[in-house]
Amino acid sequence: MNFVAMDFETANGRGSSACSLALALVENNQITDTFYTLINPLQDFNYRNIAIHHIRPADVEKAPTFDQIWPHIQDLFTLDNIVAAHNANFDIRVLRQTLAMFNLQAPSYYAIDTVWTSRKLYPEMPNHKLNTVASLLKIPLHHHHHALDDTIACAEILIKTAAQFGEEPIKKMTKIIS
């Protein structure tokens, strides 16, 4: 299975406040490349968000803004790719609102949510949080809420799920984002 996994962390409760992003490129059920960056959100940080991901304003002071990052990754967000995320509605909202903040056009692409796939295919799990699903599928997740570790865990969840249940049930759970 080929797809791109993504995860954002935000500076505050607004979707346009992306402060880190990670992507993992999966080809033939193998992670072949990863990308991680801090992002200067040009917004204030909320102490609650800092407590979750431990990214502070000083960490992103000299980081690129999202409009500087987008040209390097936008080709991954097409109808030729499936973009996976755990709790995809959050990450899709962050991508859309961050693009809108910079007056950049939102792309059309296929998305799949590993929360939803795990609920459908592993209903016996006590919950479907990323750390729970990763643990029960024996996938390492060393730094939960670090975008790169979360992205890699999401990718591995989808790889293991596809290996166990086949790619067709997974592909039926994708939706077009436009």
N, C-alpha and C positions, 0 to 999 in steps of 0.2 A: 504494500500500500504506500502511496506517495501523498504527502501532505506537509503543511507548515503548522507548527504549534506556536502559539504566542501567549504572552502574559504581560500585562501592564501593572505597575504600581502607581498610585496617585498621591499627590501632595495633600489633598484635602477631599472633601465630599463631592466636588465638581468633576464631572467626566472630562473636562478639558484640562485637568491638572496633571497629566502624565508626567511622572518624574523618573521612571525607568521602564525599559522595554526589553524583552528577550524574545527571540525567535529560534526555532529549531527546524531545520529542513530534514524531512524524512523521505528517503528514497528506498524502495524495495524493503520496507520494514526495518530500516537502519537509519539512525541519526547520522547524517553525513556532514552537517555543518550547523554551527550555532552562531548567534549574534546577540550581544548584550550591550546596552548603553544606558548611562544615566541621561536624563533629559532635564534641561532647565525649564520648568513649567511656567516661568514668568508670573507665578502666583505664590501667595503665602502658603505655608505648611500648617496643617492642623496637628496638634500634639497627639491626637488619637492615631493618625496615619503614621506618624513617626514611630509611635510605640509598636505598631504592627511590622513595618518594614525596615525601620532603623535608618532610613535615608533622611538626612538633615539638609537644611538650606545651604550650608557651607559645602556639602558634597556636590551640589549641582551648580554652584556659582559659575564655574567655567565650562559646564557641560553644554553641548549643542541644544538648540531649541528644536522642537519637532519638525518644523519646516525645513531645517537643515538635514534632518535624518531621512525624511520621507522620500526624496529622490533616489536614495540608495536601496530602499526596500519596497517601493510601490509595485514593482513588477511581480512580487509574490502574491499580490492581492488582485487576482484576476479570476475569471470563470474557468481557467485551466487548472486552478489549484483549489484544494480544500484547506481551509484554515481551521485548526482545532484550538479550543481553549477550554479550560475547566471553569465553569460558570461563564460561558461565552457571552451572555447578555452584557455582563459588566465590561469585558474587554472590547466588545463591538461598540458599546456606548462610548468608551474612552477613545477609541480610534475615531469614531464619527465626530465627537465633540471637539477633539483636539484638531482634527483636520478643519472643522468649521471655524475654529478660533483663528486659523491662519488663512481662511478663505480658500482652502484646497478642496477639490472635488472628491467626494467619497467614492470609492471604487465599488464595483459589483464583484462578488466572489461567493463561493460556497463555504458554509461554516458548519462545524459540528461541535457539539458541547459534550465533553466527557462526563459532566455531571449527569446529563440526560442518558448517555449511553450506559453509564454504570447503573443508573436507576432501572433502566429497562432490562439490562442483561445480568445484573448482579443484585436482584431485589432483596436478597437475604442480608446484605450488608447493613450494619446498624445505622449508618448514615453515609452520605456520598460526598463528604468533604474531601478535598484533595489529599490531605495527609492520611485520612482513613483508607481511602481507595488504594493509595500507593502502598500503605503498610500491608493491607490484606492481599495485594497482588505481589508483595515482596519486591517492591520497587523502592530504591533508596530515595529519600527526600531529606537531605541534610539541613538545609536552611529554608524552611517553609516561609513564604512571603518574600523570598529573594526571587526576582523575576526569572533569572536563568534556571535556578533549581526547580522552580514551579513549572517552567516550560518543558524542561527535560522530563519531569515526572508526568506531565500531561501527555507528552509524546509517547513515553513508554507505556502508559495506561492504554492508549489507543492501539499501539502495536500489539500488546498482549491480548487486548480484547479482540482484535482482528484475527490474531493467531488462534484464539479459542473458538470464536463464533463465525469466522469467515468475514470477508470484506463486504459481501452483499448486504447483510443486515446493517452494517455500519453505514454504507453509502446511502441506504434508504433513510437514515436519520439526518442527512445533511439538509440544509435549507439555503436558499439563495438570499444573500444580503445585497440590497441595492439601494 
